[in-house]
């Protein structure tokens, strides 16, 4: 019986470990699955390899336009914008549009000329707008990303080729849906199925259809952007929210014609891996901390006592939810001062409690004193002697 139970338990353990195995045989040369709440990479394949990103670029163009546009802003198409290659809206030189309308053209149909009209409308030129894009990438910690164009067409300048990494691309999407003050507007645009608009004068009408098949592919799909150029291959970045968890998938070089569907296969595989294996777990631990000795302190009710100590506590909330795989554990490191020297105030910082996951700090809390303590100095001694004499 014991042997049978052991064998059954052993087989269960193997299956549990197998269910947590990372996805294999992805088509994409670079891929990332990211926890959108923390920014932690849950799975990566050549995630730091620099590659062209095609029209996934447009998520940065869109969020910057939303953050920098003026109320009811009208933009004018230049001859340069009108000359952009397909896929394009077909703007005419000096034709005017409401910028907000072109954002749907940008994200639903991925029009390259609309991207240039938007960039020139926000910054005055493509070069200036690329500078804005690179500045934002730097602020987000995307060290391996370089923007040259607002539409993602293969190009280069003195800073290098227009390229990113799967990790950086996922981080930019995280900003768009979680951190930007315009995140709700971004989601509204990118989730729209159909959109119609006209130029400012009403001379021409346009219709846009959302080509992001992922929105209808999985429950909880939030947003996404496709891309393709001859150098980049098929690319994709998308997000999904389910049961309080938000996952981001970024794919670069995910096949070339005629393999357009590879990106959807990889996206589903990575999203399902995240859904099946990662859950939020409260890793908070109530720490029993020792009192800390206080040198040269005094306790009014025990003036003769010299061995004094103060109670301490962890300052902050009493829960810490972390998205974890079943076999992942959080490490807790406690650091406290050996002793204090009076005077001590209530709330003085005397140490820290730090939480680590895979060697990286994920949370930190201060340890502070619950009470204060006066110093045993000459002034205190004089007052005490005086009180004794009066008694």
Residue pairs with C-beta under 8 A, 6 or more apart in sequence:
16 326
17 327
19 276
19 277
20 277
20 325
20 326
20 327
22 43
22 273
23 43
23 269
23 270
23 273
26 45
26 266
26 269
26 270
27 254
27 255
27 259
27 262
27 263
27 265
27 266
28 45
28 166
28 251
28 252
28 253
28 254
28 255
28 262
28 263
28 266
29 45
29 46
29 49
29 51
29 233
29 252
29 253
29 254
30 45
30 46
30 47
30 49
30 51
30 165
30 166
30 250
30 251
30 252
30 253
31 43
31 44
31 45
31 46
31 47
31 166
31 249
31 250
31 251
31 252
31 254
31 266
31 270
32 41
32 43
32 44
32 45
32 47
32 166
32 167
32 169
32 170
32 248
32 249
32 250
33 41
33 42
33 43
33 44
33 247
33 248
33 249
33 270
33 271
33 273
33 274
34 40
34 41
34 42
34 167
34 170
34 171
34 174
34 247
34 248
34 249
34 250
35 42
35 245
35 246
35 247
35 248
35 274
35 278
35 323
36 173
36 174
36 177
36 178
36 239
36 246
36 247
36 248
37 178
37 245
37 246
37 323
38 322
38 323
38 362
39 171
39 174
40 323
40 357
40 362
41 47
41 167
41 170
42 247
42 274
42 278
42 323
42 325
43 270
43 273
43 274
44 166
44 167
45 166
46 166
47 165
47 166
47 167
48 144
48 165
48 167
49 165
49 166
49 252
50 144
50 163
50 164
50 165
51 163
51 164
51 165
51 166
51 232
51 252
51 253
52 152
52 154
52 161
52 162
52 163
52 229
52 231
52 232
52 252
53 152
53 162
53 163
53 164
53 169
53 227
53 232
53 235
53 252
54 152
54 227
54 228
54 229
54 232
54 233
54 234
54 235
55 110
55 112
55 151
55 152
55 225
55 226
55 227
55 228
55 229
55 235
56 152
56 164
56 169
56 225
56 226
56 227
56 235
56 236
56 237
56 250
57 147
57 149
57 150
57 151
57 152
57 162
57 227
58 106
58 107
58 110
58 115
58 150
58 151
58 152
58 225
58 227
59 107
59 172
59 173
59 176
59 186
59 225
59 237
60 133
60 136
60 137
60 147
60 172
61 106
61 115
61 118
61 119
61 129
61 133
61 150
61 151
62 103
62 106
62 107
62 176
62 186
62 189
62 190
63 175
63 176
63 180
63 182
63 186
64 122
64 129
64 132
64 133
64 136
65 99
65 103
65 106
65 118
65 121
65 122
66 103
66 180
66 182
66 185
66 186
67 180
67 181
67 182
68 122
68 132
69 99
69 100
69 122
72 98
73 98
73 99
73 100
73 121
74 96
74 97
74 98
74 99
74 200
75 96
75 97
75 98
75 99
75 102
75 117
75 118
75 120
75 121
76 94
76 95
76 96
76 117
76 121
77 91
77 92
77 93
77 94
77 95
77 96
77 97
77 113
77 117
78 93
78 94
78 116
78 117
78 120
79 93
80 116
80 120
80 126
81 91
81 113
81 116
81 117
81 120
82 91
82 92
82 93
82 95
82 113
83 113
84 112
84 113
84 115
84 116
84 151
84 153
85 112
85 153
86 112
87 109
87 110
87 111
87 112
88 111
88 112
88 113
88 114
89 102
89 105
89 109
89 111
89 113
89 114
89 206
90 113
91 97
91 113
91 114
91 117
95 199
95 204
96 199
96 200
96 201
97 117
97 197
97 199
97 200
98 197
98 200
99 118
99 121
99 122
101 195
101 197
101 206
102 114
102 117
102 118
103 118
103 189
104 189
104 192
104 195
104 197
104 208
105 111
105 114
105 197
105 206
105 208
106 114
106 115
106 118
107 189
107 190
107 225
108 189
108 190
108 192
108 194
108 195
108 208
108 209
108 210
108 211
109 208
109 209
109 211
110 211
110 225
110 226
110 227
112 151
112 153
115 149
115 150
115 151
115 152
116 126
116 150
116 151
118 150
119 125
119 126
119 129
119 130
119 150
120 126
120 129
122 129
122 132
123 129
123 131
123 132
126 149
126 150
129 150
130 147
130 148
130 149
130 150
130 157
133 147
133 150
134 145
134 146
134 147
134 159
136 175
137 145
137 146
137 147
137 168
137 172
140 168
140 171
140 172
140 175
141 171
142 164
142 165
142 168
142 171
142 172
143 168
144 164
144 165
144 167
144 168
145 163
145 164
145 165
145 168
145 169
145 172
146 159
146 160
146 161
146 162
146 163
146 164
147 162
148 155
148 156
148 157
148 159
148 161
148 162
149 155
149 162
152 162
152 227
152 229
152 232
153 162
153 229
154 161
154 162
154 229
154 230
154 231
154 232
155 161
155 162
156 162
164 172
164 252
165 252
166 250
166 251
166 252
167 250
169 237
169 250
169 252
170 237
170 248
170 249
170 250
172 237
173 223
173 237
173 238
173 239
173 248
173 250
174 248
176 183
176 186
176 223
177 183
177 186
177 187
177 222
177 223
177 239
177 246
177 248
178 246
180 186
186 223
187 222
187 223
190 210
190 212
190 223
190 224
190 225
191 210
191 215
191 222
191 223
192 210
193 209
193 210
194 207
194 208
194 209
194 210
195 207
195 208
196 205
196 206
196 207
196 208
197 205
197 206
197 208
198 204
198 205
198 206
211 226
212 223
212 224
212 225
212 226
212 238
213 264
214 221
214 224
214 236
214 238
214 264
214 267
215 221
215 223
215 224
217 264
217 267
217 268
218 240
218 268
218 271
219 242
220 240
220 241
220 242
221 238
221 239
221 240
222 238
222 239
222 240
222 241
222 246
223 238
223 239
224 236
224 237
224 238
224 239
225 236
225 237
225 238
226 234
226 235
226 236
226 263
227 234
227 235
227 236
228 234
228 235
228 260
230 256
232 252
232 253
233 252
233 253
233 254
233 255
233 256
234 251
234 253
234 254
234 255
234 256
234 259
234 260
234 262
234 263
235 251
235 252
235 253
235 254
235 263
236 249
236 250
236 251
236 254
236 263
236 264
236 266
236 267
237 248
237 249
237 250
237 251
238 248
238 249
238 267
239 246
239 247
239 248
239 249
240 246
240 247
240 249
240 271
240 275
241 247
242 275
244 280
245 274
245 275
245 278
245 279
245 280
245 323
247 270
247 271
247 274
247 275
249 266
249 267
249 270
249 271
251 263
251 266
251 267
254 262
254 263
254 266
255 262
255 263
277 325
277 326
278 323
278 324
278 325
279 323
279 324
279 326
280 321
280 322
280 323
280 324
281 321
281 322
281 323
281 324
282 319
282 320
282 321
283 320
283 321
283 322
283 324
283 330
283 355
284 317
284 318
284 319
284 320
285 332
286 318
287 314
287 334
287 353
289 312
289 313
289 314
289 334
289 336
289 367
290 336
291 309
291 310
291 311
291 312
292 309
292 310
292 312
292 336
292 337
292 338
292 339
292 340
292 350
292 369
293 307
293 308
293 309
293 338
293 339
293 340
294 308
294 309
294 310
294 339
294 340
294 341
294 342
294 344
294 373
295 339
295 340
295 341
295 342
296 341
296 342
296 375
296 376
296 377
297 308
297 340
297 342
297 343
297 344
297 373
297 374
297 375
297 376
298 308
298 342
298 373
298 374
298 375
298 376
298 380
299 305
299 308
299 373
300 374
303 384
308 373
310 340
310 344
310 369
310 370
310 371
310 373
311 369
311 370
311 371
312 336
312 350
312 351
312 367
312 368
312 369
312 370
313 367
313 368
313 370
314 353
314 365
314 366
314 367
315 365
315 366
315 367
315 368
316 365
316 366
320 355
320 363
322 330
322 355
322 357
322 362
324 330
324 357
328 357
328 358
330 355
330 356
330 357
330 362
331 355
331 356
331 357
332 353
332 354
332 355
332 356
333 353
333 354
333 356
334 351
334 352
334 353
334 354
334 367
335 351
335 352
335 353
335 354
336 350
336 351
336 367
337 350
337 351
340 348
340 350
340 369
342 373
342 374
342 375
342 376
343 372
343 373
343 374
343 375
344 369
344 372
344 373
345 369
345 372
346 368
346 369
346 370
346 371
346 372
347 368
347 369
348 368
348 369
348 372
349 366
349 367
349 368
350 367
350 368
350 369
351 366
351 367
352 364
352 365
352 366
352 367
353 364
353 365
353 367
354 361
354 363
354 364
354 365
355 361
355 362
355 363
355 364
356 362
374 380
